[in-house]
C-alpha cells in the first residue's frame, strides 16, 4: 500500500552548515512529485532525508519531522534500516553489483533480510524484473553479471532491486542524467507505470522531464550564496509550468537562470 509523506519544518545541517531551511511539503500517495531547482539548492539533500540516507554522512543532522502515514521516521524507536526498506532509493548513476548475476542483483536486499528459499527468490526476481520492464530482455541470461547490461538496462535493474523488497515509497535522484534519450524515455514510461503502486519522489534538472512525469512539482532555490536552500513554491505540475506564483519559479522554468 503506497503511503503519504509529510515534511514539517524540516531543517537540514552538515555539522554547523545550515543546508536547507524550513521545508514543509505534502507528498500524496500513488503520485509523482518532482523536485526542481538550480545546482546546490538542496534538492538531493532533502531527498536523502526522506529515507535517512542523509545521516550516513558524518556530522549530518535533521531538525523537524518527516512523517510516513503520520509516523515520524526520525522517532527514537524507529530503525533506520527498516526505513530504508520501506522507502527505497534509486541513484543518479546505475549502481548494480557488477560481478553479481542479474538475478542476485535483484534479490540482494531480500538475502540481506535472511530470505534463502530459492523458489521464493526466483519468483521475486521475475516479478521485480517484470515490474521494471526488464524481464523480456534478460530472462535468458539471469546468471550473467549485471555489469554487462547497457546503462539504461542497469538503471532498470537498480529499480527492480529497489522494488524487490516491497517498499511503499520510491526516491529517485536524477535517475536519467547518465542515460541516452531512448533509455530516458523508457525510464520515464516505467516511472509513470510504477505510480500505480508506489509514492514516487524524483529529483531532476530536466524541466521537460518534470513536466512529463510528475503530478506535482516543488521548486527549491538558494536565498543567496552561502545561505540555506529553501522551498520556494509547490503546486500541481500543470499550474507550476503554466502559471507559477513566484517570479523566481517563472525565471527558473523559463531558463532565465539556473
C-alpha positions as CSV (number, residue, x, y, z in Angstrom):
1,X,0.0,0.0,0.0
2,X,1.6,3.3,-1.1
3,X,1.9,5.8,1.7
4,X,1.8,9.5,2.1
5,X,4.9,11.6,3.1
6,X,4.6,14.8,5.1
7,X,7.6,17.1,5.7
8,X,7.1,19.5,8.6
9,X,9.5,22.4,9.3
10,X,12.5,20.4,8.0
11,X,15.9,21.9,8.6
12,X,19.0,20.0,7.4
13,X,22.5,20.5,8.5
14,X,26.0,19.3,7.7
15,X,27.8,20.0,11.0
16,X,27.4,23.8,11.5
17,X,26.4,24.4,7.9
18,X,22.7,25.0,7.5
19,X,22.0,23.4,4.1
20,X,18.2,23.6,3.8
21,X,15.8,25.7,5.8
22,X,12.1,25.3,6.9
23,X,10.7,22.9,4.3
24,X,7.1,21.8,4.7
25,X,5.6,19.7,2.0
26,X,2.9,17.0,1.5
27,X,3.6,14.1,-0.9
28,X,0.3,12.3,-1.7
29,X,0.2,8.5,-2.1
30,X,0.4,7.0,-5.5
31,X,1.7,10.2,-7.1
32,X,4.9,11.5,-8.6
33,X,6.5,14.6,-7.0
34,X,9.4,16.3,-8.9
35,X,12.0,18.4,-7.1
36,X,13.5,21.0,-9.4
37,X,15.9,23.9,-8.9
38,X,19.5,25.1,-9.6
39,X,22.5,23.1,-8.5
40,X,23.3,23.4,-4.8
41,X,19.8,24.4,-3.7
42,X,19.3,21.3,-1.6
43,X,17.0,19.1,-3.7
44,X,19.1,15.9,-3.3
45,X,19.8,16.7,0.3
46,X,16.0,16.9,1.0
47,X,15.5,13.7,-0.9
48,X,18.2,11.9,1.2
49,X,16.4,12.9,4.4
50,X,13.3,11.1,3.3
51,X,14.8,7.6,4.0
52,X,17.5,8.7,6.5
53,X,20.4,8.4,4.0
54,X,21.4,12.0,5.0
55,X,22.5,10.9,8.4
56,X,25.1,8.4,7.0
57,X,27.3,11.5,6.3
58,X,29.4,12.3,9.4
59,X,28.1,15.4,11.1
60,X,24.8,15.5,9.2
61,X,21.6,16.0,11.2
62,X,18.0,16.9,10.7
63,X,15.5,19.0,12.7
64,X,11.8,18.9,12.1
65,X,9.7,15.9,11.1
66,X,9.4,13.5,8.2
67,X,6.1,11.6,8.6
68,X,5.2,8.4,6.8
69,X,1.5,8.0,7.2
70,X,1.7,10.0,10.4
71,X,4.7,8.2,11.9
72,X,8.0,10.2,12.3
73,X,10.7,8.2,10.6
74,X,13.2,10.0,12.8
75,X,11.4,8.9,16.0
76,X,13.7,7.4,18.7
77,X,12.3,3.9,18.4
78,X,12.5,3.8,14.6
79,X,15.1,1.6,13.0
80,X,16.9,3.4,10.0
81,X,17.4,0.1,8.2
82,X,13.6,-0.6,8.4
83,X,13.0,2.9,7.0
84,X,15.3,2.3,4.0
85,X,13.4,-1.0,3.3
86,X,10.1,0.9,3.3
87,X,11.4,4.0,1.4
88,X,13.7,2.7,-1.4
89,X,16.1,4.8,-3.4
90,X,17.5,4.8,-7.0
91,X,20.6,6.9,-7.5
92,X,21.9,9.2,-10.3
93,X,24.2,6.6,-11.8
94,X,23.2,3.0,-12.2
95,X,25.0,1.1,-9.4
96,X,24.4,-2.7,-9.9
97,X,26.8,-5.0,-8.2
98,X,28.9,-5.5,-11.4
99,X,30.1,-9.1,-10.9
100,X,26.9,-10.4,-9.3
101,X,24.4,-12.1,-11.5
102,X,21.3,-10.2,-12.7
103,X,19.1,-12.4,-10.6
104,X,21.3,-12.0,-7.5
105,X,21.4,-8.2,-8.0
106,X,17.6,-8.1,-7.8
107,X,17.3,-10.2,-4.7
108,X,20.3,-8.9,-2.8
109,X,18.2,-6.9,-0.3
110,X,16.0,-9.9,0.4
111,X,19.0,-12.1,1.0
112,X,20.3,-9.5,3.5
113,X,17.0,-9.8,5.3
114,X,17.6,-13.6,5.6
115,X,15.4,-15.0,2.8
116,X,17.0,-18.1,1.4
117,X,14.2,-20.1,-0.3
118,X,15.3,-20.4,-3.9
119,X,11.8,-20.7,-5.3
120,X,10.6,-17.5,-3.4
121,X,13.7,-15.6,-4.5
122,X,13.2,-16.7,-8.2
123,X,9.6,-15.6,-8.0
124,X,10.5,-12.2,-6.6
125,X,13.3,-11.7,-9.2
126,X,10.9,-12.4,-12.0
127,X,8.1,-10.2,-10.6
128,X,10.5,-7.3,-9.9
129,X,12.2,-7.5,-13.3
130,X,8.7,-7.5,-14.9
131,X,7.8,-4.5,-12.8
132,X,10.9,-2.7,-14.0
133,X,10.0,-3.7,-17.6
134,X,13.3,-5.6,-18.0
135,X,12.2,-9.3,-17.8
136,X,11.9,-9.9,-21.5
137,X,15.3,-8.5,-22.2
138,X,17.2,-10.5,-19.5
139,X,15.1,-13.7,-18.8
140,X,17.6,-15.9,-20.8
141,X,20.7,-14.5,-19.1
142,X,19.7,-14.2,-15.4
143,X,23.0,-15.8,-14.4
144,X,25.1,-13.3,-16.3
145,X,26.8,-10.3,-14.5
146,X,24.6,-7.2,-14.0
147,X,27.6,-5.1,-15.1
148,X,27.2,-6.5,-18.6
149,X,23.9,-4.7,-19.3
150,X,23.6,-1.3,-21.1
151,X,23.3,1.8,-19.0
152,X,19.5,2.0,-19.4
153,X,19.2,-1.7,-18.5
154,X,21.4,-1.2,-15.5
155,X,19.2,1.6,-14.2
156,X,16.1,-0.6,-14.7
157,X,17.9,-3.4,-12.9
158,X,18.5,-1.0,-10.0
159,X,14.8,-0.1,-10.0
160,X,14.0,-3.8,-9.9
161,X,16.4,-4.2,-6.9
162,X,14.6,-1.3,-5.2
163,X,11.1,-2.7,-5.6
164,X,12.1,-6.3,-4.8
165,X,12.0,-5.5,-1.1
166,X,8.4,-4.2,-1.4
167,X,8.9,-0.6,-0.5
168,X,5.9,1.8,-0.3
169,X,7.9,4.9,-1.4
170,X,10.5,5.2,-4.2
171,X,13.0,8.0,-4.2
172,X,14.9,8.7,-7.5
173,X,17.9,11.1,-7.6
174,X,18.2,12.2,-11.2
175,X,17.7,8.6,-12.5
176,X,18.1,9.6,-16.2
177,X,21.0,12.0,-16.1
178,X,23.6,9.4,-17.2
179,X,21.3,7.9,-19.9
180,X,20.7,8.4,-23.6
181,X,17.4,9.8,-24.8
182,X,15.9,6.4,-25.7
183,X,16.8,4.9,-22.3
184,X,15.5,8.1,-20.6
185,X,12.1,7.7,-22.2
186,X,12.0,4.0,-21.2
187,X,12.7,5.0,-17.6
188,X,10.1,7.8,-17.7
189,X,7.5,5.4,-19.0
190,X,8.4,3.0,-16.2
191,X,8.1,5.7,-13.5
192,X,4.6,6.5,-14.8
193,X,3.7,2.8,-14.6
194,X,5.1,2.4,-11.1
195,X,2.9,5.3,-9.8
196,X,0.0,2.7,-9.7
197,X,1.7,1.0,-6.7
198,X,4.2,3.5,-5.2
199,X,4.6,7.0,-4.0
200,X,7.4,8.5,-6.0
201,X,9.7,11.5,-5.4
202,X,12.1,12.4,-8.2
203,X,14.9,15.0,-8.4
204,X,15.5,16.2,-11.9
205,X,17.3,19.0,-13.7
206,X,15.3,18.3,-16.8
207,X,12.3,20.7,-16.9
208,X,10.7,18.7,-19.7
209,X,11.0,15.5,-17.7
210,X,9.4,17.1,-14.6
211,X,6.5,18.3,-16.8
212,X,6.1,14.9,-18.5
213,X,6.1,12.6,-15.5
214,X,5.1,14.4,-12.3
215,X,1.8,15.2,-10.7
216,X,3.2,18.0,-8.5
217,X,6.4,19.9,-8.6
218,X,8.4,21.6,-5.8
219,X,10.8,24.3,-6.8
220,X,13.9,24.9,-4.5
221,X,16.3,27.8,-4.7
222,X,19.2,29.4,-2.7
223,X,18.2,32.6,-0.9
224,X,21.8,33.8,-1.5
225,X,25.3,32.4,-1.9
226,X,26.2,30.7,1.4
227,X,22.6,30.8,2.6
228,X,20.4,27.7,3.1
229,X,18.3,26.3,0.3
230,X,14.6,26.9,0.5
231,X,11.4,25.5,-0.9
232,X,10.1,28.5,-2.9
233,X,6.9,27.0,-4.3
234,X,5.0,23.7,-4.7
235,X,1.9,23.2,-6.9
236,X,0.4,20.7,-9.3
237,X,2.7,20.4,-12.2
238,X,0.4,21.9,-14.9
239,X,-0.1,25.0,-12.8
240,X,3.5,25.3,-11.9
241,X,4.7,25.3,-15.5
242,X,1.8,27.4,-16.9
243,X,1.2,29.9,-14.1
244,X,3.8,29.8,-11.3
245,X,3.1,32.0,-8.3
246,X,6.6,33.2,-7.7
247,X,8.8,35.2,-10.1
248,X,11.8,33.1,-9.2
249,X,10.0,30.0,-10.2
250,X,9.0,31.5,-13.6
251,X,12.6,32.7,-14.2
252,X,14.0,29.2,-13.5
253,X,11.4,27.3,-15.5
254,X,11.8,29.7,-18.5
255,X,15.6,29.3,-18.4
256,X,16.4,32.9,-17.3
257,X,18.7,31.5,-14.6
258,X,19.9,28.1,-13.2
